[in-house]
Amino acid sequence: MDTYGYIYKNSFNPAAPSVNLISYNDDAGGNDQFLLNLYIDTVAKYILVVTTNRISVMGKFSIIATGQGSVSFIVG
């Protein structure tokens, strides 16, 4: 499955997908997977949007986050 990742700071509006976009990637993770490397503000809210190359393709995926501090994910 070919994934794309987009990360937004504070909010995400599907009607205006370029607003608050701070980083995106398609294939930097190898095997058609995205990879995002960024420094984040520990008190800010970030929204990760994951999609696929083809509209009809869906499947399970994993997110791995590493760094000096802890990371919490809320699925919504």
C-alpha angles and dihedrals in degrees: 000000000000107000133194124200127204125181124200131190118229099342146009125215115187089203090059105030096171094058112101092359108148102169142000138175142180115188110000091112093062127241091059092301127132124239125195121191114185145139112239136198107249094220098046127093117239128193120207115202116193122190139158135246093246125048095225096049118100133161148134120294139174132227120210120193124184134178146110095291136044124277127207125196125204115192112217 
